[in-house]
């Protein structure tokens, strides 16, 4: 009962953190734009309440294994608010540049120091006593947006850590958190592109960056490390080939994880950075460094994909060979002779009326004693040794 109560408490606390961050994002959007219509974004709180109720009643506070709906609802609250904030600041930068004759550097300095927002809030008064919350934090709208974006990533990691792990093992949860940290670092680096002047005043590029950023956040809703594979004490993943699941097991969770990482994050980031270099002539040090980094990461992921494919292919052939060998051993009668000890299975000798073609087939099936050892076994050993040599090259 205590463990169940602790699980329910963790589930509620994480969703309260999600709701608070989403509420702050919507409130800041209202403070910047002074448009009440943006409060409609708070409708996602209703979906979060429904999801929390279903999780607590039906799942007893435990999370789903392959998908995290609370994270998806949290993203639907926060991501649109950040989109509107970024686009609002973009319009302000463009209008300010068109209305002044200052250069870009002076304009940026004026922009940072002219307008700030703090977290102060007046809570009214009770019996003549005024209640007020005042925090000594004064940030520009641009700095507020960056803070909200980074808090979003931190809460995604912290929330996944605090949420009940469900059917995940502690080892799988630790792997998932490490993957989340690396993904969050790459996403934070991606927003460095907003510091380039060619990006700050280009509406199309800003929308592309926000779109790719939103696409990369989908990874946090998927729990791809919750696979059936286990790691042994050496830290390597042990896979079990199943012929019924496919020819070479290409639908494994590790393959899905690599492909989703490439398609949702690394490849789109690389394409945009290459576009900045060759189309918009953005040759800054940070852009060149992160372009090289994305290229290297994609090459390593492709290398890992090839290694996984070769490993599963080799394991599949080895499993098939073992199955054929076991069937062949079970089909042989038990007999004793000078060639093998008592009780050891051996094949029937070839009768004299067997033709040459039939005898060759019997030799390949390892049921004829005229050839010791059988050609079929030798051929299989050669194939396995050749595959091992091929795998060792990678």
C-alpha distance (Angstrom), angle and dihedral (degrees) to the residues before:
residue distance angle dihedral
X1 . . .
X2 3.80 . .
X3 3.80 92.0 .
X4 3.80 89.8 48.2
X5 3.80 91.7 51.3
X6 3.80 90.7 48.0
X7 3.82 90.5 51.4
X8 3.80 91.9 50.6
X9 3.82 91.3 47.1
X10 3.81 92.1 52.5
X11 3.80 91.7 48.8
X12 3.81 91.3 51.7
X13 3.83 94.8 45.2
X14 3.81 93.4 52.0
X15 3.79 92.3 49.8
X16 3.79 90.4 48.7
X17 3.81 89.1 54.2
X18 3.80 90.0 50.1
X19 3.80 90.9 49.2
X20 3.82 93.5 48.2
X21 3.79 93.5 50.7
X22 3.79 91.3 47.0
X23 3.81 90.8 49.2
X24 3.83 92.0 50.3
X25 3.81 90.3 50.3
X26 3.81 92.5 51.4
X27 3.81 91.5 44.4
X28 3.81 91.8 52.0
X29 3.80 90.1 49.1
X30 3.80 89.3 53.9
X31 3.81 92.2 47.1
X32 3.80 91.7 51.7
X33 3.80 98.8 42.9
X34 3.84 101.3 25.7
X35 3.81 88.9 -143.7
X36 3.83 114.3 136.1
X37 3.81 92.3 -160.4
X38 3.80 90.1 79.6
X39 3.79 89.8 69.3
X40 3.80 86.0 78.0
X41 3.80 85.9 78.7
X42 3.80 85.9 73.8
X43 3.81 88.1 74.0
X44 3.80 86.7 90.3
X45 3.80 87.5 72.9
X46 3.80 87.4 72.6
X47 3.80 91.3 56.1
X48 3.80 89.8 47.5
X49 3.80 90.0 52.5
X50 3.81 91.2 51.0
X51 3.80 91.7 47.6
X52 3.81 91.0 48.9
X53 3.80 91.5 50.9
X54 3.81 93.0 49.2
X55 3.80 91.8 47.2
X56 3.79 93.7 49.3
X57 3.81 96.4 43.5
X58 3.78 102.7 36.4
X59 3.82 102.2 27.1
X60 3.83 98.3 30.0
X61 3.80 88.8 -125.2
X62 3.80 95.7 -51.3
X63 3.78 119.5 132.0
X64 3.78 128.7 -122.0
X65 3.77 117.0 -94.9
X66 3.81 105.1 -131.0
X67 3.81 103.4 19.6
X68 3.81 135.6 36.2
X69 3.84 110.5 -149.4
X70 3.81 94.3 -179.3
X71 3.81 90.4 61.5
X72 3.81 90.8 49.7
X73 3.81 91.8 52.3
X74 3.80 89.9 46.3
X75 3.81 89.7 54.1
X76 3.81 91.2 50.0
X77 3.81 87.9 56.9
X78 3.79 99.7 45.5
X79 3.81 107.3 29.5
X80 3.85 96.6 59.9
X81 3.81 90.5 49.0
X82 3.82 91.1 52.2
X83 3.81 89.8 47.1
X84 3.82 92.0 55.2
X85 3.81 91.3 45.0
X86 3.80 92.7 51.9
X87 3.80 93.4 46.7
X88 3.81 91.2 46.7
X89 3.80 91.3 52.8
X90 3.81 89.8 46.4
X91 3.80 91.4 55.6
X92 3.80 90.2 48.6
X93 3.81 91.5 51.7
X94 3.79 92.6 49.1
X95 3.82 93.3 47.1
X96 3.78 91.6 46.9
X97 3.80 92.4 51.4
X98 3.78 92.3 49.3
X99 3.80 94.1 47.9
X100 3.79 98.4 48.1
X101 3.77 136.7 52.2
X102 3.81 95.6 -142.6
X103 3.76 120.3 120.4
X104 3.79 120.0 -108.8
X105 3.79 96.5 -99.1
X106 3.79 94.7 52.4
X107 3.77 90.6 45.5
X108 3.79 91.6 52.8
X109 3.79 91.3 52.2
X110 3.79 92.4 49.6
X111 3.80 90.7 47.6
X112 3.76 93.6 54.6
X113 3.78 97.1 50.7
X114 3.81 102.2 36.2
X115 3.78 101.4 69.5
X116 3.78 129.9 30.6
X117 3.79 136.2 166.4
X118 3.76 128.6 -155.4
X119 3.78 135.6 -167.0
X120 3.80 95.5 -112.2
X121 3.78 115.2 135.9
X122 3.82 132.7 -179.5
X123 3.78 111.3 -138.6
X124 3.81 96.7 -173.6
X125 3.78 127.1 -117.8
X126 3.77 135.8 -71.3
X127 3.85 119.0 -159.1
X128 3.78 90.0 -12.5
X129 3.80 94.4 -52.4
X130 3.80 113.6 121.1
X131 3.76 118.6 -139.8
X132 3.75 118.6 -154.7
X133 3.79 135.5 163.7
X134 3.78 113.1 -149.1
X135 3.78 123.4 175.9
X136 3.82 120.2 -173.9
X137 3.81 92.7 -125.5
X138 3.80 118.0 122.8
X139 3.78 115.6 172.9
X140 3.77 134.7 163.9
X141 3.82 117.5 -114.8
X142 3.79 89.9 -105.4
X143 3.80 91.2 53.2
X144 3.80 90.5 46.2
X145 3.79 90.2 54.6
X146 3.80 92.5 50.7
X147 3.80 89.7 48.2
X148 3.80 92.1 51.5
X149 3.81 91.3 48.4
X150 3.79 93.1 51.4
X151 3.81 92.9 43.7
X152 3.79 87.7 52.7
X153 3.80 91.0 58.8
X154 3.80 93.3 43.2
X155 3.80 92.0 51.2
X156 3.80 91.0 48.9
X157 3.81 89.8 56.4
X158 3.80 95.6 40.1
X159 3.79 91.9 44.5
X160 3.79 93.3 51.7
X161 3.81 88.7 49.9
X162 3.81 94.1 49.5
X163 3.79 96.8 40.9
X164 3.81 115.4 95.1
X165 3.77 106.6 -90.4
X166 3.82 93.8 -133.4
X167 3.81 110.1 -167.9
X168 3.79 92.6 -10.4
X169 3.77 117.6 111.6
X170 3.80 120.0 -131.7
X171 3.80 89.0 -108.3
X172 3.81 92.4 53.2
X173 3.81 91.4 46.1
X174 3.81 91.4 52.5
X175 3.81 90.2 50.1
X176 3.80 90.3 49.3
X177 3.82 92.7 50.9
X178 3.81 92.0 49.9
X179 3.80 89.8 51.0
X180 3.82 89.8 49.5
X181 3.81 91.9 51.8
X182 3.80 92.3 52.1
X183 3.80 91.6 46.2
X184 3.81 92.2 49.3
X185 3.81 91.4 50.5
X186 3.81 90.9 53.2
X187 3.81 91.5 48.9
X188 3.82 92.1 50.5
X189 3.80 89.1 50.4
X190 3.79 89.5 50.8
X191 3.81 90.8 62.1
X192 3.79 89.2 60.7
X193 3.80 84.8 85.5
X194 3.82 88.8 74.5
X195 3.81 88.4 69.9
X196 3.81 90.9 66.5
X197 3.81 113.4 96.1
X198 3.80 90.7 -140.3
X199 3.81 87.7 60.9
X200 3.80 101.3 37.6
X201 3.81 92.8 64.5
X202 3.81 99.8 33.5
X203 3.79 112.0 92.7
X204 3.81 95.1 -167.1
X205 3.81 92.8 52.9
X206 3.80 91.9 46.9
X207 3.80 91.1 51.9
X208 3.82 90.6 47.7
X209 3.80 91.6 51.2
X210 3.80 92.3 48.3
X211 3.80 90.8 47.2
X212 3.81 93.6 51.6
X213 3.80 89.8 44.8
X214 3.82 90.4 53.7
X215 3.81 90.5 46.7
X216 3.80 92.2 52.8
X217 3.82 91.5 52.4
X218 3.81 90.5 65.0
X219 3.81 87.3 77.1
X220 3.79 89.8 71.5
X221 3.80 91.4 62.8
X222 3.82 92.4 56.7
X223 3.80 121.5 77.4
X224 3.80 98.5 -158.6
X225 3.79 97.3 160.2
X226 3.79 90.5 66.5
X227 3.78 90.8 96.3
X228 3.78 128.0 138.6
X229 3.78 91.2 -115.0
X230 3.78 115.5 107.2
X231 3.74 130.9 -157.6
X232 3.75 120.4 -124.6
X233 3.78 124.3 -142.0
X234 3.80 91.4 -82.8
X235 3.81 89.9 61.1
X236 3.81 95.3 -114.0
X237 3.78 121.1 130.8
X238 3.76 112.9 -115.4
X239 3.78 113.3 -146.9
X240 3.77 128.1 -163.2
X241 3.78 116.8 -148.1
X242 3.77 116.7 -136.4
X243 3.78 117.3 -170.8
X244 3.81 92.0 -157.9
X245 3.80 92.7 59.6
X246 3.78 95.5 59.4
X247 3.74 144.8 -55.5
X248 3.77 96.6 -80.8
X249 3.81 102.8 1.7
X250 3.81 95.5 -107.1
X251 3.82 90.8 159.0
X252 3.80 93.2 69.2
X253 3.80 119.4 134.2
X254 3.81 93.2 -116.5
X255 3.82 90.9 56.5
X256 3.80 90.5 48.2
X257 3.80 90.0 50.2
X258 3.80 93.1 52.6
X259 3.80 93.7 46.7
X260 3.81 93.9 47.3
X261 3.80 91.4 48.3
X262 3.80 90.3 52.8
X263 3.80 97.1 43.2
X264 3.82 99.2 41.1
X265 3.78 100.8 38.9
X266 3.80 125.3 -0.5
X267 3.80 100.8 44.4
X268 3.85 96.7 44.3
X269 3.82 90.7 46.0
X270 3.80 90.9 50.4
X271 3.81 93.4 48.2
X272 3.80 92.0 51.6
X273 3.80 93.6 47.6
X274 3.80 91.7 48.7
X275 3.81 87.5 50.1
X276 3.80 90.0 52.9
X277 3.79 90.8 51.7
X278 3.79 101.2 45.5
X279 3.82 101.6 26.7
X280 3.80 103.8 35.0
X281 3.82 98.7 23.4
X282 3.81 94.6 -124.6
X283 3.80 99.9 165.3
X284 3.79 100.4 162.4
X285 3.79 121.0 143.2
X286 3.81 94.5 -113.2
X287 3.80 93.8 50.4
X288 3.81 92.7 48.3
X289 3.81 92.1 47.0
X290 3.80 95.2 49.2
X291 3.81 91.1 45.0
X292 3.80 89.7 55.7
X293 3.78 90.4 45.7
X294 3.82 93.4 52.1
X295 3.79 90.6 48.7
X296 3.80 91.6 51.8
X297 3.81 92.7 46.9
X298 3.81 91.9 51.9
X299 3.81 91.3 49.2
X300 3.81 90.9 50.6
X301 3.80 91.8 48.6
X302 3.80 91.4 50.0
X303 3.79 89.4 48.5
X304 3.79 89.6 51.4
X305 3.81 89.9 49.0
X306 3.81 91.6 53.9
X307 3.81 91.4 47.5
X308 3.81 92.1 50.9
X309 3.80 91.0 48.9
X310 3.81 92.7 50.2
X311 3.80 92.1 46.3
X312 3.77 93.3 51.6
X313 3.79 91.4 44.7
X314 3.79 91.4 52.4
X315 3.81 92.1 45.9
X316 3.79 90.6 49.2
X317 3.78 93.3 53.1
X318 3.78 91.5 45.1
X319 3.80 90.4 51.5
X320 3.79 92.2 49.0
X321 3.80 90.7 48.7
X322 3.80 91.4 50.5
X323 3.80 91.0 49.2
X324 3.81 92.4 50.6
X325 3.79 91.1 46.3
X326 3.80 92.9 50.4
X327 3.80 91.5 48.7
X328 3.81 90.4 49.6
X329 3.81 91.6 49.8
X330 3.81 92.6 49.6
X331 3.80 91.8 50.0
X332 3.85 93.9 56.8
X333 3.84 120.2 91.8
X334 3.78 120.4 -120.7
X335 3.78 111.4 -111.6
X336 3.78 140.5 148.2
X337 3.78 128.1 -124.7
X338 3.74 142.3 142.3
X339 3.81 90.2 -88.2
X340 3.77 97.1 58.1
X341 3.73 134.5 20.2
X342 3.78 126.2 -103.7
X343 3.76 115.5 -67.7
X344 3.83 94.7 15.0
X345 3.82 113.8 130.4
X346 3.77 115.3 -117.2
X347 3.76 136.1 164.7
X348 3.73 129.4 -98.4
X349 3.80 114.9 -97.5
X350 3.77 116.4 -107.1
X351 3.78 112.5 -99.5
X352 3.75 120.3 -126.3
X353 3.79 95.5 -112.1
X354 3.83 93.9 61.7
X355 3.80 112.8 117.7
X356 3.79 123.5 -130.0
X357 3.83 94.2 -106.2
X358 3.79 93.5 47.8
X359 3.78 90.2 46.2
X360 3.81 90.5 54.1
X361 3.81 90.4 52.2
X362 3.79 90.7 49.1
X363 3.79 90.6 50.9
X364 3.83 91.0 51.6
X365 3.81 90.2 51.0
X366 3.80 91.5 51.0
X367 3.82 95.0 -121.3
X368 3.80 99.5 114.6
X369 3.80 124.3 81.3
X370 3.78 96.7 -158.9
X371 3.79 90.2 90.9
X372 3.82 118.2 48.9
X373 3.03 116.9 -140.8
X374 3.79 103.1 20.3
X375 3.79 121.0 -108.7
X376 3.81 90.8 -132.1
X377 3.78 92.5 60.5
X378 3.79 92.1 46.2
X379 3.79 91.2 51.5
X380 3.80 91.8 49.3
X381 3.80 91.3 49.7
X382 3.80 90.2 51.2
X383 3.80 91.6 50.6
X384 3.81 92.5 49.8
X385 3.80 92.9 47.7
X386 3.80 90.3 49.3
X387 3.82 91.0 52.1
X388 3.79 91.7 48.9
X389 3.80 90.3 52.4
X390 3.81 89.4 49.9
X391 3.81 92.3 50.1
X392 3.80 91.8 48.5
X393 3.80 89.7 61.5
X394 3.80 89.6 65.2
